[in-house]
Each structure stands twice: as structure tokens, then as C-alpha cells.
């Protein structure tokens, strides 16, 4: 024990302290957006928040739990359809329908997980896709929600959100901001907890973590259910913004999975910062290149392939490798506690033991 | 009689699904790679067949002679230049790279051929049929496709278990490092396996294009059918993929007989039921 007496383990570093303060400032500015932003800007920002939430959730699933799903559109669409079903058939307020859609998503992900966890690796990925197809084809059979051609949210329900149009738009904007905040905080809390350490261990070496007594199936199951529920809640919000739903839009593999995967790969998989940076880059690219149409998607695919082959940890992985920065205080660093060096931890980055993902 | 007819048509359709699946099964067996772009490559082959057919004015079934070698070369190049770099212990790179390829192929086809559905016409053979007792008629073309599927799988089986190539495939599949020590170049072996898989993809693509209309977004659906046939039949078993394809085809046709909207759903549900009761498929040869 005497060897440890001169060391202490810290989580916060100077960059992560600065980032925490900056995050609060940015959050306050964004929360006031209805005061300073136009309607188009607010729509764009809402969309950005919702994509950021989806990307963070997919990153938790694939980057930490090793569950590479290409079928998360199952939960996006399920959440969207829950919103429409709950408000149209049961007269629920949309604001109440969103959390219930999330709960329903978590519930439905339990049998799905039990079934497709029998498949491994890449076959798991395609299995999730089959599930999403089953959801899509089932939704197309629900004739009271428009069957294959879909339906719109009735005006009366839309008006029940708030009386004035400005207030409605502000409410859906705040909900989008709220859910990305909820997702990011939850991911942080989860990864700092015991389960999170287990997940990080699984990410780095599944066999070694199993031999240390981690129940891999349960850890993965837990993450799958959490992300299923939250993805459904995000899906409900996405279609609350769109006000119209159809099976093809709700369960679109391109919109809700391909883009999300590209965002995470470009930003940096297996990091919390990656999906955030990836989403911002994705929206910058989209706003400048969207006129190219199909060519834009080809460029996106090519960029993702090149990044996967050349820099598999993405942009943030590259930055962290060069600087040792962590914007979120997740990793533990061992710091020598000599009185004169206390707090001066910038030259101790080589001791940070968390960022060594395989 | 409708039901008997549905089952017979389903069995014949299963041959086409087995062709979708055989390539997937082969490359998984040799290098444990699951190619998400597999369905898009099938659609690419169909579009190539369309171009060859319209420029040369030949029967689409003959265009296989041009499209198959081209797809084989493409497969070899793709494997050596891109996919070999992704292979390793981590499953993420091959998945994401083939996913990226899938998006590139889909949108490339969209740019070149537009989103309009296309179809190739094989002439009189399309409507020819053989009468059976009981008023059943079986199309000549579906029978030809089924027979081709049986022959293709028989040939693949022969290559895999009886030829020098097959020996190299099996050796590399069992242990890459020792295969290298024995003088096999694994990059080359993988390239050959992918070339062979894409020759099968070319045949599948042309048949797809003759049988139904296709458009640039049709790929993922074909991937899923092929994948389901592979899993139902059991990983690594080529004849198993034929059985898997037949089960899938029959279930889809029975579903369609009950309600046209249930065709695809019935196939997926059959797959999920088999996954629930026999997670390793009906006749597994290797572990996933």
C-alpha cells in the first residue's frame, strides 16, 4: 500500500474543466435560441440535436458494447408510430406520448434482444436489419395509421402542444435540446458507473473482461434495452417535428442508420466527443454539398471508408492521440502527489489509462 | 390447387434466393467476412446486364458470359485493394467499409441509371411453361433458374472440397498463418474467393433482372433474403443455403397466398422462428 500513498487518481483535467464550463455557456445560449434564432435555424438546430442523440446512442451500442446494429431505424420508427398511435387513438398529449414511446421502445427491445443476441458479429448486424424490416412491414399493415402510405398528425393534436405557433416551435425545439442533453448526461453517467467500466473493458478486450468475471451478455443486454428505449423517444420527437409519418420514412435505413454510422465513424467511434463532432461536421457537409444529391451520399460513403481504413478512431481519436485531451471527465489518470507538483497534471497524460482502445 | 401451386412456385423462387446466398456463404466460410454490399453488387450485376443487353442486342441470359467475368475481376480487385485491409479481429472495419460501399454503389447506380425500375426481357422463354397433371403450369424460366442454382451450388461444392483452389480456401479458413507458411498467399486466396463469389452474384443479378423489375435501391432487400437463407440453412453449408432459400421462398409464397401484404413478412417471420428454435440453422457446419 505504501506505493500508492504518493499517487492519487483524478478524473478532471484542465481541458475537461474548460469544456465543462464552455458546455454550460453553450447550453444557456442554445436554450435561449427561441429569442435569437429564426424559424429555419431552430428547425435545423432541432434536427442536429436529434441526430446527435441518435449518434451518441449508436456509439454507446457499437463503440462501447460492441453491438454493431444496422437496424436502429426499428426503434426510431417504432417511437414515431407510438407517438401517432398514442395521440390519435388514446388522446394523449404529444408531450406525454414521447416518454411513453421511450418506455414502449425499451419494453419491445427485450424480446428483440433475446432473439437476435443469438447471432454474432456481422450476422447480428444484419439480424437487426431483419427486425427493422419486420417492424416496417407490420407498420404498413396498420390501416388505421394509413397503412403503407402513412398519415399526418391531426391539427387538433398539434394545437394541443401550445396555443401559438411560436410557442409550439419553441416547445419542440426545447424537447429536442432536452433529449440530446439527457442522452449525453446518461451516457456520461453510465460510462462513469461500474457498468460503464465493465463496458469499456468489454470494448477493449471481450475475452479478458469475461475472465475477470463480467457477465457480457447482461452488460450488452442492458445497453441494448437502454438505447432501444431512448432511440424510440428520439424517434417520437423526430416525427413530432415532421408531423407526418409513413413506414418508408419511419424505418428508413439511410436516414436513421447509414447517416448515423457515418457521423460516428467520422467523428470517432468509442468516444463521447466523436458523435458530437461528427454531427456538426455532417451538418456542415450537408448544408454545403446537399445540392449534389446522390453524389453527396457517395462522397459521404467514401469519406467513411477512407477514415475507417486510414484513421479508424476518427477525428476525435486523432486529436486525442496528438493532445491527450478529454473533454468529458471519464478516464482516470494517475497523478503523483508531490506537494510541488500537485494539480500540475498536464505532463502526466502518458499515465492516462483509459484511452487505449484496441 | 392454388396452394400446391404456391408451394411449387416458392420452391423454384428458393433457387434464386440460394443464388443470392451462395456468394455470402462462400466468403463467410473462407474469410469470415459478411459483405453488407452483397445485395447492391447483385443489383449492380443486373444493371450491367441491362447495359450489355441493350448495347449488344443479345438475350440477357447470354450477357452472363460478359457480366460474370467482369464481376469476378471486380471482386478480385475489391478484395485486394480494399477489403483485405479491413480483415482482422475487429468486426467493425469490414462491416462499416462494406456498408459504405453499399451506399456508394446504390447512389452511383442512381446517378447513372436514375431511380426508374428496369427489367430485362428474355423473350419467348419468359412465358413458356410446362403443363402438369391437375391443371398446374410451371414456367420454363423459373425451372431453368432453379436448375442453374442447383448446378452452381454443386460446382461450388466441388470447387470447395475437390479442387486445388478449394484446398487453399479451406486451409486459409482453418488457419491463416499456417496456410501462409505452407506457401499460400492469403491476400490472393481471399481475392479468388471474392472473385468466385461475385461470379455467382453476376448470375444471380441477371436472373433477378429477368425475373422481376429492379431499381438502384433493391440491393438491401436481396442481401436480407440471402442472409436469411444462409442462417436458415446453417452457416458454412452450401447445400443448406439451397434448403434455406427454398424454405424462405415457400413461406413467402404461402404468406402472399393468405394476404398479398404478408409476402415478405411471412419470410422474415419464418426466419425469426427458426432463429428462435434452432439458432445455428438447420444444418450448421461452422460456428459464427
Interface residues (C-beta under 8 A of the other chain):
Chain A: X62 X66 X68 X70 X115 X116 X118 X119 X120 X121 X122 X123 X125 X126 X127 X129 X130 X131 X133 X134 X137 X138 X140 X141 X253 X254 X258 X261 X262 X265 X269 X293 X294 X295 X297 X298 X300 X301 X302 X304 X305 X308 X309 X312 X358
Chain B: X33 X34 X36 X82 X85 X86 X90 X91 X92 X93 X94 X95 X96 X97 X99 X100 X101 X102 X103 X104 X106 X107 X108 X110 X111 X220 X223 X224 X227 X228 X231 X235 X261 X262 X264 X265 X268 X269 X271 X272 X275 X276 X279 X288
